[in-house]
């Protein structure tokens, strides 16, 4: 009987190990979403900084074209980043919905 208990423990341990990668994968996905959120926040901060710099240039009678060009480039990058993050999150939500449907059947 002690042999059966040991093998039952091994089976339980193997089942637990099979569940772990899914949990780690979910943690990895959460980290990726957090990273994208930080990137979006950082680009927004750069936008605000460049906008302020451009406003200061206008108030001081300086030429704001260089800052305006930089702001335009940052805005383009922000648009691309937002689109990429949105697509990623929608894909992740679809995958989670599919996993729930598969789990239910």
C-alpha positions in Angstrom: 0.0 0.0 0.0 2.8 2.4 0.6 3.9 1.9 -3.0 0.4 3.1 -4.1 0.6 6.2 -1.9 3.9 7.1 -3.4 2.7 6.7 -7.0 -0.5 8.7 -6.1 1.8 11.5 -4.9 3.8 11.4 -8.1 0.6 11.6 -10.2 -0.6 14.6 -8.2 2.8 16.2 -8.5 2.8 15.7 -12.3 -0.8 17.1 -12.5 0.4 20.1 -10.5 3.4 20.6 -12.8 1.1 20.6 -15.8 -1.0 23.4 -14.4 2.0 25.6 -13.5 3.0 26.6 -17.1 -0.5 28.0 -17.7 -0.2 30.1 -14.5 3.2 31.2 -15.5 2.0 32.1 -19.0 -0.8 34.1 -17.5 1.6 35.9 -15.3 3.8 36.6 -18.4 0.8 38.0 -20.2 0.0 40.3 -17.3 3.6 41.5 -17.3 3.4 42.2 -21.0 0.2 44.2 -20.6 1.8 46.2 -17.7 4.8 46.9 -19.9 2.6 48.2 -22.7 0.7 50.4 -20.2 4.1 51.8 -19.0 5.1 52.5 -22.6 1.9 54.3 -23.3 2.2 56.3 -20.1 5.8 57.2 -21.0 4.9 58.4 -24.5 2.1 60.5 -23.1 4.6 62.1 -20.7 6.9 62.9 -23.7 3.9 64.4 -25.6 3.1 66.6 -22.6 6.7 67.7 -22.3 7.0 68.5 -26.0 3.7 70.4 -25.9 4.9 72.5 -23.0 8.2 73.2 -24.7 6.3 74.3 -27.8 4.1 76.6 -25.8 7.1 78.1 -24.1 8.8 78.7 -27.4 5.7 80.5 -28.7 5.5 82.6 -25.5 9.2 83.5 -25.9 8.9 84.4 -29.5 11.1 81.5 -30.6 10.5 79.3 -33.6 8.6 76.1 -32.5 9.1 74.2 -35.7 11.7 71.8 -34.4 9.6 71.0 -31.3 6.5 70.7 -33.5 8.2 68.2 -35.8 9.4 66.2 -32.7 5.9 66.3 -31.3 4.5 65.1 -34.6 6.8 62.2 -34.7 6.0 61.3 -31.1 2.3 61.5 -31.9 2.8 59.1 -34.8 4.6 56.7 -32.6 1.9 57.0 -29.9 -0.7 56.2 -32.5 1.1 53.1 -33.6 1.8 52.0 -30.0 -1.8 52.5 -29.0 -3.0 50.5 -32.0 -0.5 47.7 -31.3 -1.5 47.6 -27.6 -5.2 47.6 -28.5 -4.7 44.7 -31.0 -2.7 42.8 -28.5 -5.2 43.2 -25.7 -8.1 42.3 -28.0 -6.2 39.2 -29.1 -5.5 38.2 -25.5 -9.1 38.7 -24.6 -10.2 36.5 -27.5 -7.8 33.8 -26.4 -9.1 33.9 -22.8 -12.7 33.8 -24.0 -11.8 30.8 -26.2 -10.1 29.1 -23.3 -13.2 29.6 -21.2 -15.4 28.2 -23.9 -13.1 25.2 -24.3 -13.1 24.7 -20.5 -16.9 24.7 -20.4 -17.3 22.0 -23.1 
